[in-house]
Amino acid sequence: MRGRSVHIDWESGHGPFTAPISAAGSALAVSYAAAAAGVAPWWGAAVAAAGLAGSHIAGRRAGAGRGDLVLRAAAWLGAGGWCSWAMTVGPWSGERLAALGAGAVALGTAMAGNRAARRRREAARTAEAAAEAHATLQHRYRKLAAEWQARFDRVAGLEGVQVVGVEMWEHGGGFTLEARLPEGGYTWRHVQRVQDGLAGDARLPHGCTVEITEGVDRGSFLANVETENQVAGEPRMYPDDYSPRSYNDGLPLGVHRDGTECAPVCRQLTGITVGRRGSGKTNVMHVEIAGEVRMVDALVWVIDLNGGGLALPWLRAWHKAGRPGRPPIDWVADTPEKVLELAEALLRISKARKPGYADLMIEANDDKLPVSPQVPAIITNADEIAELYSGKARRNPTLRRAGDALLHVVELARAVACNLMASALRATGDVLEEPQLVVQSGLKIGMQSDEREINYLMGWGDRIKPEDMPEPGTGALKYLDQPARPFQAYRITPAEIAQLVVATADYRPELDELSRRAAGEAYERRWENTDHLFGIGPAPAPAAESAPEPEQRAVREGWTDPTAGWGKPAPAATTTDTDSAIADADAALRRIRGEIDDATTRDPELEAKARAIFEQGGLGYAPPAPVNDTAQQPSDDPRYPIVFDIVTKSGPAGIGPEAIRDAIARLHPGVDVPHAATIGRWLGADPRVHKPSYGRYAVHPANGDAP
């Protein structure tokens, strides 16, 4: 075969096939040479006797068994006898050659049987040694096993728990017990409920816990008993292993109590990390990015409305290192407008990849996109996601659109490897108005927090307590439906980030062409006005905050709330301009009256309440003159043709003012949406319009043309 050479190992021993062939060939050659030279036949027997003696001595020194020694003796005696016979009458006869062949076959069979017997003896000795070691180990920890067996019975109330194994942790500080539950339908959950009680009964030091997890089957469990506080003192630094990884590998985040690495596989998962300020939440985000930049088949994007702070250590380290390779962060969005561009581009990519790479998934025989350096995953890390999903943020139209796009990505982009890793101070509804983000997160990380907050995120069945996270950097991790487990996150510093950026400079792929086309111009312009991210330019001045959309109350179509806007403060009045203040109050009262008139008839009691409100504020009150609706023609306002057009297209059933407002906001985003009361007055003054039912307006059939 080209490019290869045959190498014969002349030092290896013969096996059951080569040894008989070698022995037969040697005997034939020796006997032929001796017969031709006229050597006396007894020399064959003498040489065989000498070989037998030497082989026996060598075998005894090498520790050969009795069977090996007998086999060697038989081989030498047979070879010597045949050689003496062949030297007497000559080796080249059918009878002598047949005898030689039969002897070779017998030797090979005997060697094969002896080798099998030797292997069985060695396996038996190995098993015996292992059993002896296990018995010694069990004897060594027999007292410990019996102690915990009694503790399980006493604290959990389960009689008959059997501790069948004890394993001391390699790094010290604890041990793991393997136990079997008694009959009666018990599971490991029955023991998990009392794991705090087990720690108390064992008088473990403060900060040490007992962690109960699943066993090898549903009738077994493991108990990780921590005898020394492993999280106190110095933090665990991020490992200095910067070798390349894949998105299909685990993401190293820290270590569990038993010393095993906490490295969940995030290939199909959305992740959310929560924790109070100072709990190490942002550090966990940096640790996640550290694992992501080591992936040769993934791109890292960042959303951070706090000046892009999450990306700064990475991009500035890359700039100071001379910008080797490609940047560790492929896209940073640090303003509402940039976040919207990134989110919508990610959504377009998600939608384009499904049909665009269908053949690739079929070829891989998988319903997931096979990620590679040619078609990389896109991992979007969003710090303080509440800036997109809090109640205040959701009233900002730009942030609302961006948040909706990201939610759409979470819901449909699992298979095409476009995932979101987010963080928030809390996972409750007052911080995250969109529960879908929490529900769809298959990876949930809760850093140091109170019990109520952490169990709201994980679920009360996992029984995570503040004692499980005693210091910043400690928390709990829940992977899909598996039980939540406490862990200590790795600590990563800017200096190590700088080392990691340089070490992984050649790992990072480029966005595939299909995704680049779907992302469009926004992706090509992603590095515009970003000098501040690299520390080579001033941060851009913050844009003026856009006015939030007025909060709409949920009402039935065609109905206007007469109290809408009452809670809004009136324009501030100065003490030196009393007339202006009174005029403002009268204008507010006229507005209230207009809303009341649109929904119902004038209510004297409601007007009296309004009068009391103004008088309590120290303002004088004088009944305003009635508003002359006929003086305000509908065509005086440029928005009325839009309103009339919507009513015309609504058909004979008509449409209500609130529905008209929604249509204007959707179809004409640049138009200031008029109030429902204003719309009602306009339509009520138009003779071409009538009310087919309560609260709904329609155009008379004879007046269907727009003005």
C-alpha positions as CSV (number, residue, x, y, z in Angstrom):
1,M,0.0,0.0,0.0
2,R,1.4,3.4,-1.0
3,G,2.8,5.5,1.8
4,R,3.1,2.7,4.3
5,S,5.9,0.2,5.2
6,V,5.7,-3.2,6.7
7,H,7.4,-3.5,10.0
8,I,8.0,-7.0,11.6
9,D,8.4,-7.1,15.3
10,W,11.2,-9.7,15.7
11,E,11.1,-9.4,19.5
12,S,7.5,-10.5,19.9
13,G,6.8,-14.0,21.2
14,H,5.2,-16.7,19.1
15,G,1.5,-17.5,19.3
16,P,-0.5,-20.7,18.8
17,F,-0.2,-20.4,15.0
18,T,3.4,-19.1,14.4
19,A,5.1,-21.3,17.1
20,P,4.1,-24.7,15.6
21,I,5.1,-23.6,12.1
22,S,8.4,-22.2,13.3
23,A,9.1,-25.4,15.3
24,A,8.2,-27.7,12.5
25,G,10.3,-25.8,10.0
26,S,13.3,-25.7,12.3
27,A,13.1,-29.5,13.0
28,L,12.8,-30.3,9.3
29,A,15.8,-28.1,8.4
30,V,18.0,-29.5,11.2
31,S,17.2,-33.1,10.5
32,Y,17.9,-32.7,6.8
33,A,21.2,-31.0,7.4
34,A,22.3,-33.6,10.0
35,A,21.3,-36.5,7.8
36,A,23.2,-35.1,4.9
37,A,26.3,-34.6,7.1
38,G,26.1,-38.1,8.5
39,V,25.5,-37.0,12.1
40,A,24.6,-39.8,14.5
41,P,20.9,-40.0,15.3
42,W,21.4,-39.8,19.1
43,W,22.5,-36.2,18.7
44,G,18.9,-35.2,18.1
45,A,17.8,-36.6,21.4
46,A,20.8,-35.0,23.2
47,V,20.0,-31.5,21.8
48,A,16.3,-31.9,22.7
49,A,17.2,-32.9,26.3
50,A,19.5,-29.9,26.6
51,G,16.7,-27.6,25.3
52,L,14.2,-29.1,27.7
53,A,16.5,-28.5,30.7
54,G,17.2,-24.8,29.6
55,S,13.5,-24.1,28.9
56,H,12.4,-25.5,32.3
57,I,15.0,-23.4,34.1
58,A,14.0,-20.2,32.2
59,G,10.3,-20.9,32.8
60,R,10.7,-21.3,36.5
61,R,12.6,-18.1,36.7
62,A,9.9,-16.3,34.7
63,G,7.2,-17.6,37.0
64,A,5.6,-19.8,34.4
65,G,2.8,-22.1,35.6
66,R,2.8,-25.9,35.7
67,G,0.8,-26.1,32.5
68,D,3.4,-24.0,30.7
69,L,6.3,-26.1,31.9
70,V,4.6,-29.4,30.9
71,L,3.8,-28.0,27.4
72,R,7.4,-26.9,26.9
73,A,8.7,-30.3,28.0
74,A,6.3,-32.1,25.6
75,A,7.3,-29.9,22.7
76,W,11.0,-30.5,23.2
77,L,10.6,-34.2,23.6
78,G,8.4,-34.5,20.5
79,A,10.8,-32.4,18.4
80,G,13.9,-34.4,19.6
81,G,12.3,-37.8,19.0
82,W,11.2,-36.8,15.5
83,C,14.6,-35.4,14.6
84,S,16.4,-38.6,15.7
85,W,13.9,-40.7,13.6
86,A,14.4,-38.4,10.6
87,M,18.2,-38.5,10.9
88,T,18.1,-42.3,10.8
89,V,16.1,-42.9,7.6
90,G,15.8,-39.4,6.1
91,P,13.1,-36.7,6.6
92,W,11.5,-36.7,3.1
93,S,8.9,-39.4,3.3
94,G,5.2,-39.0,3.5
95,E,5.0,-40.8,6.8
96,R,7.6,-38.6,8.6
97,L,6.2,-35.4,7.1
98,A,2.7,-36.4,8.2
99,A,4.0,-37.1,11.7
100,L,5.7,-33.7,11.7
101,G,2.5,-31.9,10.6
102,A,0.4,-33.7,13.2
103,G,2.8,-32.8,15.9
104,A,2.7,-29.1,14.9
105,V,-1.2,-29.1,15.0
106,A,-1.1,-30.7,18.4
107,L,1.4,-28.2,19.6
108,G,-0.8,-25.3,18.4
109,T,-3.9,-26.6,19.9
110,A,-2.2,-27.2,23.2
111,M,-0.8,-23.7,23.2
112,A,-4.2,-22.1,22.4
113,G,-5.8,-24.0,25.2
114,N,-3.1,-23.2,27.7
115,R,-3.2,-19.5,26.8
116,A,-7.0,-19.4,27.4
117,A,-6.6,-21.2,30.7
118,R,-3.9,-18.7,31.7
119,R,-6.1,-15.8,30.8
120,R,-8.9,-17.3,32.9
121,R,-6.5,-17.7,35.8
122,E,-5.3,-14.1,35.5
123,A,-8.9,-12.8,35.4
124,A,-9.8,-14.8,38.4
125,R,-6.8,-13.5,40.3
126,T,-7.7,-9.9,39.3
127,A,-11.3,-10.3,40.4
128,E,-10.1,-11.9,43.6
129,A,-7.8,-9.0,44.3
130,A,-10.6,-6.5,43.5
131,A,-13.0,-8.3,45.8
132,E,-10.4,-8.3,48.5
133,A,-9.7,-4.6,48.0
134,H,-13.5,-3.9,48.0
135,A,-13.9,-6.0,51.2
136,T,-11.1,-4.1,52.8
137,L,-12.6,-0.8,51.7
138,Q,-16.1,-1.8,52.9
139,H,-14.6,-2.9,56.2
140,R,-12.8,0.5,56.4
141,Y,-16.0,2.5,55.9
142,R,-18.4,-0.1,57.5
143,K,-18.9,2.1,60.5
144,L,-19.5,5.2,58.4
145,A,-22.0,3.3,56.2
146,A,-23.8,1.9,59.3
147,E,-24.0,5.4,60.8
148,W,-25.6,7.0,57.8
149,Q,-27.9,4.0,57.3
150,A,-29.3,4.5,60.8
151,R,-29.5,8.3,60.1
152,F,-31.6,7.8,56.9
153,D,-33.9,5.5,58.9
154,R,-34.2,8.0,61.8
155,V,-34.5,11.3,59.9
156,A,-36.3,10.3,56.8
157,G,-38.5,7.8,58.6
158,L,-37.6,5.0,56.1
159,E,-36.8,1.7,57.7
160,G,-34.6,-0.6,55.6
161,V,-32.4,1.9,53.7
162,Q,-29.2,0.1,52.7
163,V,-26.0,1.9,52.1
164,V,-24.2,-0.2,49.4
165,G,-21.3,2.0,48.6
166,V,-19.0,4.7,50.0
167,E,-16.8,6.9,47.8
168,M,-14.5,9.5,49.2
169,W,-14.1,12.6,47.1
170,E,-10.7,12.9,45.3
171,H,-10.3,16.6,46.3
172,G,-11.3,15.8,49.9
173,G,-13.9,17.6,52.0
174,G,-16.6,15.0,51.7
175,F,-17.9,11.7,50.4
176,T,-20.7,10.2,48.4
177,L,-23.0,7.4,49.7
178,E,-24.9,5.1,47.4
179,A,-28.1,3.7,49.0
180,R,-31.0,1.6,48.1
181,L,-34.5,2.4,49.2
182,P,-36.8,-0.1,50.9
183,E,-39.9,-1.6,49.3
184,G,-43.0,0.5,49.3
185,G,-42.8,2.8,46.3
186,Y,-40.3,5.3,47.7
187,T,-38.1,7.5,45.5
188,W,-35.1,9.7,46.1
189,R,-37.5,12.7,46.6
190,H,-38.6,11.2,49.9
191,V,-35.0,11.6,51.2
192,Q,-34.4,14.9,49.5
193,R,-37.2,16.5,51.6
194,V,-35.1,16.0,54.7
195,Q,-31.6,16.7,53.4
196,D,-31.3,19.7,55.7
197,G,-32.4,17.6,58.6
198,L,-29.7,15.0,57.7
199,A,-27.0,17.7,57.7
200,G,-28.2,18.8,61.2
201,D,-28.4,15.3,62.5
202,A,-24.8,14.7,61.3
203,R,-23.6,18.0,63.0
204,L,-22.0,19.2,59.8
205,P,-20.2,22.5,60.0
206,H,-21.9,25.7,58.9
207,G,-21.9,26.0,55.1
208,C,-21.7,22.2,54.6
209,T,-24.7,20.5,53.1
210,V,-26.1,17.1,52.3
211,E,-27.2,16.9,48.6
212,I,-29.6,14.0,47.6
213,T,-29.7,13.1,43.9
214,E,-30.9,10.3,41.7
215,G,-29.3,6.9,41.9
216,V,-28.6,4.2,39.3
217,D,-32.3,3.4,39.2
218,R,-35.5,4.8,40.6
219,G,-35.2,2.8,43.8
220,S,-31.7,4.2,44.7
221,F,-30.2,7.5,45.6
222,L,-26.9,9.2,46.1
223,A,-26.1,11.4,49.0
224,N,-23.2,13.9,48.6
225,V,-22.1,14.8,52.1
226,E,-19.9,17.8,52.4
227,T,-17.8,17.7,55.6
228,E,-15.6,20.8,54.9
229,N,-16.9,24.0,53.5
230,Q,-15.5,24.0,49.9
231,V,-16.8,27.5,48.9
232,A,-15.3,29.5,51.8
233,G,-12.1,31.4,51.2
234,E,-10.5,31.8,47.9
235,P,-12.7,31.6,44.8
236,R,-12.2,28.9,42.1
237,M,-10.5,30.6,39.2
238,Y,-11.4,29.9,35.6
239,P,-9.3,26.9,34.4
240,D,-6.3,27.8,32.2
241,D,-7.3,25.3,29.6
242,Y,-8.1,27.4,26.5
243,S,-8.3,24.4,24.1
244,P,-10.9,24.6,21.3
245,R,-14.4,23.4,22.0
246,S,-17.7,22.9,20.1
247,Y,-21.2,24.2,20.7
248,N,-22.2,20.6,21.2
249,D,-19.8,20.3,24.2
250,G,-20.6,21.4,27.7
251,L,-20.2,25.0,28.8
252,P,-17.8,25.1,31.8
253,L,-19.4,27.3,34.5
254,G,-18.0,26.0,37.8
255,V,-18.0,23.0,40.1
256,H,-20.6,21.2,42.2
257,R,-20.2,20.3,45.8
258,D,-18.7,16.9,45.1
259,G,-16.0,18.4,42.9
260,T,-17.5,17.5,39.5
261,E,-17.5,20.2,36.9
262,C,-20.7,22.0,36.2
263,A,-20.8,22.1,32.4
264,P,-24.3,22.0,30.9
265,V,-24.7,21.4,27.1
266,C,-26.5,24.5,25.8
267,R,-26.9,23.4,22.2
268,Q,-30.7,23.7,22.3
269,L,-31.2,25.8,25.4
270,T,-32.2,29.4,26.2
271,G,-30.5,30.4,29.5
272,I,-31.4,32.9,32.2
273,T,-29.2,33.9,35.2
274,V,-30.7,35.8,38.1
275,G,-29.4,37.1,41.3
276,R,-29.3,40.2,43.5
277,R,-26.6,42.9,43.0
278,G,-23.2,41.7,44.0
279,S,-24.1,38.0,43.8
280,G,-21.7,37.3,40.9
281,K,-24.3,37.3,38.1
282,T,-22.2,39.4,35.7
283,N,-19.2,37.2,36.4
284,V,-21.3,34.2,35.4
285,M,-22.1,36.0,32.1
286,H,-18.3,36.5,31.5
287,V,-17.7,32.8,32.3
288,E,-20.3,31.9,29.7
289,I,-18.7,34.1,27.1
290,A,-15.3,32.5,28.0
291,G,-16.7,29.1,27.1
292,E,-18.4,30.5,24.0
293,V,-15.2,32.2,22.5
294,R,-13.5,28.8,22.8
295,M,-16.1,27.3,20.4
296,V,-14.9,27.0,16.9
297,D,-18.5,26.7,15.6
298,A,-20.2,29.6,17.4
299,L,-20.4,33.4,17.1
300,V,-20.9,35.6,20.2
301,W,-23.3,38.6,20.2
302,V,-23.9,40.9,23.1
303,I,-26.9,43.1,24.1
304,D,-26.2,45.5,27.0
305,L,-28.0,48.8,27.2
306,N,-25.7,49.9,30.0
307,G,-23.0,51.2,27.6
308,G,-22.1,47.7,26.3
309,G,-20.4,47.0,29.6
310,L,-20.6,43.2,29.2
311,A,-18.5,43.4,26.0
312,L,-16.0,46.0,27.1
313,P,-13.4,43.7,28.8
314,W,-13.3,41.5,25.7
315,L,-13.1,44.1,23.0
316,R,-10.6,46.3,24.7
317,A,-8.4,43.3,25.5
318,W,-8.6,42.4,21.8
319,H,-7.7,45.9,20.7
320,K,-4.7,46.1,23.1
321,A,-3.4,42.8,21.9
322,G,-3.2,44.2,18.3
323,R,-6.6,42.9,17.1
324,P,-5.4,39.3,16.4
325,G,-7.8,37.2,14.2
326,R,-11.4,38.2,14.5
327,P,-13.0,40.1,17.5
328,P,-14.2,37.8,20.3
329,I,-17.6,39.6,20.2
330,D,-19.1,39.6,16.7
331,W,-21.8,42.2,17.4
332,V,-22.6,44.6,20.2
333,A,-25.8,46.4,20.7
334,D,-25.7,49.1,23.3
335,T,-28.6,51.4,22.3
336,P,-32.3,50.8,21.8
337,E,-31.9,51.3,18.1
338,K,-29.0,48.9,17.8
339,V,-30.8,46.3,19.9
340,L,-33.7,46.5,17.6
341,E,-31.5,46.0,14.5
342,L,-29.7,43.1,16.1
343,A,-32.9,41.4,17.3
344,E,-34.7,41.8,13.9
345,A,-31.6,40.5,12.1
346,L,-31.4,37.5,14.4
347,L,-35.1,36.8,13.7
348,R,-34.5,37.0,10.0
349,I,-31.6,34.7,10.2
350,S,-33.7,32.2,12.2
351,K,-36.4,32.2,9.6
352,A,-34.0,31.9,6.7
353,R,-32.0,29.0,8.1
354,K,-34.9,26.6,8.4
355,P,-35.7,26.3,4.7
356,G,-32.2,27.3,3.6
357,Y,-30.4,24.5,5.4
358,A,-33.2,21.8,5.2
359,D,-31.0,19.6,2.9
360,L,-28.1,19.9,5.3
361,M,-30.3,18.7,8.2
362,I,-31.7,15.8,6.1
363,E,-28.1,14.8,5.1
364,A,-27.2,14.8,8.8
365,N,-30.3,12.8,9.6
366,D,-31.2,15.2,12.3
367,D,-33.9,17.8,13.0
368,K,-31.3,20.2,14.3
369,L,-28.9,22.3,12.2
370,P,-25.4,20.6,12.3
371,V,-23.3,23.6,13.4
372,S,-19.8,23.9,12.1
373,P,-17.2,26.7,11.4
374,Q,-19.0,27.0,8.0
375,V,-22.4,27.3,9.6
376,P,-21.8,28.6,13.1
377,A,-24.3,28.9,15.9
378,I,-25.2,32.4,17.1
379,I,-25.3,32.9,20.9
380,T,-26.7,36.3,22.0
381,N,-25.8,37.3,25.6
382,A,-28.1,39.9,27.0
383,D,-27.1,41.5,30.3
384,E,-29.9,42.9,32.6
385,I,-32.7,41.8,30.3
386,A,-35.2,43.7,32.4
387,E,-34.1,46.7,30.4
388,L,-36.1,45.1,27.5
389,Y,-38.9,43.4,29.4
390,S,-39.8,45.5,32.4
391,G,-43.1,47.4,32.5
392,K,-41.3,50.7,31.7
393,A,-39.3,49.2,28.9
394,R,-42.3,47.7,27.3
395,R,-43.9,51.1,27.0
396,N,-41.0,52.2,24.8
397,P,-42.0,51.3,21.2
398,T,-38.4,50.6,20.1
399,L,-37.6,48.4,23.1
400,R,-40.9,46.7,22.8
401,R,-40.3,45.7,19.2
402,A,-36.8,44.5,20.0
403,G,-38.1,42.4,23.0
404,D,-40.8,40.9,20.8
405,A,-38.3,39.9,18.2
406,L,-36.1,38.2,20.7
407,L,-39.0,36.4,22.2
408,H,-39.9,35.2,18.7
409,V,-36.3,33.9,18.3
410,V,-36.6,32.0,21.6
411,E,-39.8,30.4,20.4
412,L,-38.7,29.2,17.0
413,A,-34.9,29.2,16.6
414,R,-33.9,26.3,18.8
415,A,-33.3,23.9,15.9
416,V,-31.3,26.5,13.9
417,A,-28.8,27.3,16.7
418,C,-29.8,30.9,17.4
419,N,-30.1,31.0,21.2
420,L,-30.3,33.6,24.0
421,M,-28.4,33.7,27.2
422,A,-29.8,36.4,29.5
423,S,-29.4,37.8,33.0
424,A,-31.7,39.7,35.3
425,L,-31.8,40.9,38.9
426,R,-35.0,39.0,39.4
427,A,-37.2,36.6,37.4
428,T,-40.5,37.9,38.8
429,G,-43.3,39.6,36.9
430,D,-42.4,43.1,38.2
431,V,-39.0,42.9,36.6
432,L,-39.8,40.6,33.6
433,E,-43.2,41.3,32.2
434,E,-42.8,38.4,29.7
435,P,-43.0,35.1,31.6
436,Q,-42.4,33.3,28.3
437,L,-38.7,34.1,28.6
438,V,-38.5,32.2,31.9
439,V,-40.8,29.4,30.8
440,Q,-38.7,28.7,27.7
441,S,-35.4,28.8,29.5
442,G,-34.0,25.2,29.7
443,L,-31.0,26.4,31.6
444,K,-31.8,28.4,34.8
445,I,-29.1,29.7,37.0
446,G,-29.8,31.4,40.3
447,M,-27.0,33.1,42.1
448,Q,-26.9,34.2,45.7
449,S,-30.5,35.3,46.6
450,D,-33.3,34.7,49.1
451,E,-35.2,31.5,49.2
452,R,-38.4,32.9,47.7
453,E,-36.8,34.3,44.7
454,I,-34.6,31.3,43.9
455,N,-37.5,28.8,44.3
456,Y,-39.8,31.0,42.1
457,L,-37.2,30.5,39.4
458,M,-36.3,26.8,40.0
459,G,-39.5,25.4,41.5
460,W,-40.2,24.7,45.1
461,G,-39.8,20.9,44.6
462,D,-36.0,21.3,44.3
463,R,-35.7,22.8,47.8
464,I,-32.8,25.2,47.2
465,K,-32.1,27.2,50.3
466,P,-29.9,30.3,51.1
467,E,-27.5,27.9,52.9
468,D,-26.7,26.4,49.5
469,M,-25.2,29.7,48.3
470,P,-23.5,31.3,51.3
471,E,-21.1,33.6,49.4
472,P,-21.0,35.7,46.2
473,G,-20.2,33.4,43.3
474,T,-22.3,30.5,44.7
475,G,-25.7,29.6,43.3
476,A,-27.8,26.8,41.9
477,L,-28.2,25.5,38.4
478,K,-31.2,23.7,36.9
479,Y,-30.8,21.9,33.6
480,L,-34.2,21.1,31.9
481,D,-36.2,19.0,34.3
482,Q,-33.3,17.7,36.3
483,P,-33.1,18.6,40.0
484,A,-31.4,21.9,40.7
485,R,-27.9,21.5,42.1
486,P,-25.8,24.0,44.0
487,F,-22.5,25.0,42.4
488,Q,-19.7,27.5,42.8
489,A,-19.1,29.5,39.6
490,Y,-15.6,30.0,38.3
491,R,-14.1,33.4,38.9
492,I,-12.7,35.2,35.8
493,T,-10.7,38.5,35.9
494,P,-9.9,41.0,33.2
495,A,-6.3,39.7,33.1
496,E,-7.5,36.2,32.3
497,I,-10.0,37.5,29.8
498,A,-7.0,39.2,28.0
499,Q,-5.1,35.8,27.9
500,L,-8.2,34.0,26.7
501,V,-8.8,36.5,23.9
502,V,-5.3,36.0,22.5
503,A,-5.3,32.2,22.9
504,T,-8.6,31.9,21.0
505,A,-8.0,34.5,18.3
506,D,-7.8,31.8,15.6
507,Y,-10.9,29.9,16.7
508,R,-13.6,32.3,15.7
509,P,-15.6,31.6,12.4
510,E,-17.4,34.0,10.1
511,L,-21.1,34.3,9.6
512,D,-22.3,32.0,6.8
513,E,-23.4,33.6,3.6
514,L,-27.0,32.7,3.9
515,S,-27.3,34.2,7.4
516,R,-25.3,37.3,6.3
517,R,-27.8,38.0,3.5
518,A,-30.7,37.5,5.9
519,A,-29.1,39.9,8.4
520,G,-28.8,42.5,5.7
521,E,-27.3,45.9,5.9
522,A,-27.6,46.1,9.7
523,Y,-25.0,43.4,10.1
524,E,-22.6,45.1,7.7
525,R,-22.9,48.4,9.6
526,R,-22.6,46.8,13.1
527,W,-19.2,48.4,13.8
528,E,-20.2,51.9,12.9
529,N,-19.9,54.4,15.9
530,T,-18.3,51.7,18.1
531,D,-14.9,53.3,18.9
532,H,-16.0,53.7,22.5
533,L,-16.3,49.9,22.9
534,F,-12.5,49.6,22.1
535,G,-11.5,52.5,24.3
536,I,-10.4,54.7,21.4
537,G,-13.2,57.2,21.4
538,P,-15.7,58.9,23.6
539,A,-19.0,57.2,24.3
540,P,-21.8,58.7,22.3
541,A,-24.2,61.0,24.0
542,P,-27.3,59.2,25.2
543,A,-30.3,59.8,22.9
544,A,-33.3,61.6,24.4
545,E,-35.6,59.1,25.9
546,S,-38.7,58.8,23.7
547,A,-42.0,59.4,25.4
548,P,-43.6,56.1,26.5
549,E,-46.8,55.1,24.8
550,P,-49.9,55.9,26.9
551,E,-51.0,52.8,28.8
552,Q,-54.2,51.4,27.3
553,R,-56.8,49.9,29.5
554,A,-58.4,46.7,28.3
555,V,-62.0,47.7,27.3
556,R,-64.6,46.3,25.1
557,E,-64.7,47.6,21.5
558,G,-66.7,50.8,21.1
559,W,-66.5,51.8,24.7
560,T,-64.6,54.8,26.2
561,D,-63.6,54.9,29.8
562,P,-64.9,58.3,31.2
563,T,-62.2,58.3,33.9
564,A,-59.3,57.7,31.5
565,G,-56.5,60.1,32.3
566,W,-57.8,61.2,35.7
567,G,-54.7,60.0,37.4
568,K,-52.4,62.0,35.2
569,P,-51.2,65.2,36.9
570,A,-52.4,68.5,35.5
571,P,-49.8,71.0,34.2
572,A,-47.9,72.6,37.0
573,A,-49.3,76.0,38.0
574,T,-47.1,78.7,39.4
575,T,-48.2,80.8,42.4
576,T,-47.7,84.0,40.4
577,D,-50.1,83.0,37.6
578,T,-53.4,82.1,39.2
579,D,-55.4,82.9,36.1
580,S,-53.4,80.5,34.0
581,A,-53.9,77.8,36.6
582,I,-57.7,78.3,36.6
583,A,-57.7,78.2,32.9
584,D,-55.9,74.9,32.9
585,A,-58.4,73.5,35.4
586,D,-61.3,74.6,33.3
587,A,-59.7,73.0,30.2
588,A,-59.3,69.8,32.2
589,L,-62.9,69.9,33.2
590,R,-64.0,70.4,29.6
591,R,-62.0,67.4,28.6
592,I,-63.7,65.3,31.3
593,R,-67.1,66.6,30.2
594,G,-66.3,65.7,26.6
595,E,-65.4,62.1,27.6
596,I,-68.5,61.8,29.6
597,D,-70.7,63.1,26.8
598,D,-69.2,60.6,24.3
599,A,-70.0,57.6,26.5
600,T,-73.2,58.7,28.3
601,T,-75.3,61.7,29.2
602,R,-73.9,64.4,31.5
603,D,-73.8,63.2,35.1
604,P,-74.3,66.0,37.7
605,E,-72.9,63.8,40.5
606,L,-69.7,63.1,38.5
607,E,-69.4,66.8,37.7
608,A,-69.8,67.6,41.5
609,K,-66.9,65.2,42.2
610,A,-64.8,66.9,39.6
611,R,-65.7,70.3,41.2
612,A,-64.6,69.0,44.6
613,I,-61.2,67.9,43.2
614,F,-60.4,71.3,41.8
615,E,-61.6,73.1,45.0
616,Q,-59.4,70.8,47.2
617,G,-56.5,71.9,45.1
618,G,-57.1,75.5,46.0
619,L,-58.4,76.5,42.6
620,G,-61.5,78.6,42.0
621,Y,-64.3,77.0,39.9
622,A,-66.7,78.6,37.4
623,P,-68.9,76.5,35.1
624,P,-67.5,76.7,31.6
625,A,-69.6,77.6,28.7
626,P,-71.0,74.7,26.7
627,V,-68.8,73.4,23.9
628,N,-70.3,74.1,20.5
629,D,-69.6,70.8,18.6
630,T,-71.1,72.2,15.4
631,A,-68.5,75.0,15.4
632,Q,-65.8,72.4,15.0
633,Q,-66.2,70.8,11.5
634,P,-64.7,67.4,11.1
635,S,-62.7,68.5,8.0
636,D,-60.9,71.1,10.1
637,D,-58.5,68.5,11.4
638,P,-56.2,66.7,8.9
639,R,-56.6,63.4,10.8
640,Y,-60.3,63.2,10.2
641,P,-60.1,61.9,6.6
642,I,-58.1,59.0,8.0
643,V,-60.8,58.3,10.6
644,F,-63.5,58.5,8.0
645,D,-61.6,56.2,5.7
646,I,-61.3,53.6,8.4
647,V,-65.1,53.8,9.2
648,T,-65.9,53.5,5.5
649,K,-63.9,50.3,5.2
650,S,-65.3,48.8,8.3
651,G,-68.6,47.9,6.6
652,P,-72.2,48.2,7.7
653,A,-71.5,46.7,11.1
654,G,-69.4,49.7,12.1
655,I,-66.3,50.1,14.3
656,G,-65.7,51.6,17.7
657,P,-63.4,54.6,18.6
658,E,-60.8,52.4,20.4
659,A,-60.6,50.1,17.4
660,I,-60.2,53.2,15.2
661,R,-57.3,54.3,17.4
662,D,-55.6,50.9,17.1
663,A,-56.0,51.0,13.3
664,I,-54.4,54.5,13.1
665,A,-51.5,53.5,15.2
666,R,-50.9,50.4,13.1
667,L,-51.4,51.9,9.7
668,H,-50.1,55.4,10.2
669,P,-47.3,55.2,12.9
670,G,-46.3,58.8,12.2
671,V,-49.7,60.3,13.0
672,D,-50.6,61.5,16.5
673,V,-53.5,59.3,17.4
674,P,-56.6,61.3,18.4
675,H,-58.4,60.6,21.7
676,A,-61.5,58.3,21.5
677,A,-63.7,61.2,22.7
678,T,-62.4,63.4,19.9
679,I,-63.1,60.6,17.3
680,G,-66.6,60.3,18.8
681,R,-67.3,64.0,18.4
682,W,-66.0,64.1,14.9
683,L,-68.2,61.1,13.8
684,G,-71.2,62.3,15.7
685,A,-71.1,65.7,13.9
686,D,-70.8,64.1,10.4
687,P,-74.2,63.6,8.8
688,R,-72.9,60.8,6.6
689,V,-72.2,58.6,9.7
690,H,-74.7,56.8,11.9
691,K,-74.5,54.3,14.8
692,P,-75.7,50.8,13.7
693,S,-75.3,49.7,17.3
694,Y,-74.2,51.1,20.7
695,G,-70.7,52.5,20.5
696,R,-70.1,51.7,16.9
697,Y,-70.0,54.1,13.9
698,A,-70.7,53.3,10.2
699,V,-71.3,55.2,7.0
700,H,-74.8,55.5,5.6
701,P,-75.1,53.3,2.5
702,A,-75.9,56.4,0.4
703,N,-72.7,58.2,1.6
704,G,-70.1,55.5,1.2
705,D,-67.6,57.7,-0.7
706,A,-64.9,59.3,1.3
707,P,-64.8,63.1,1.4
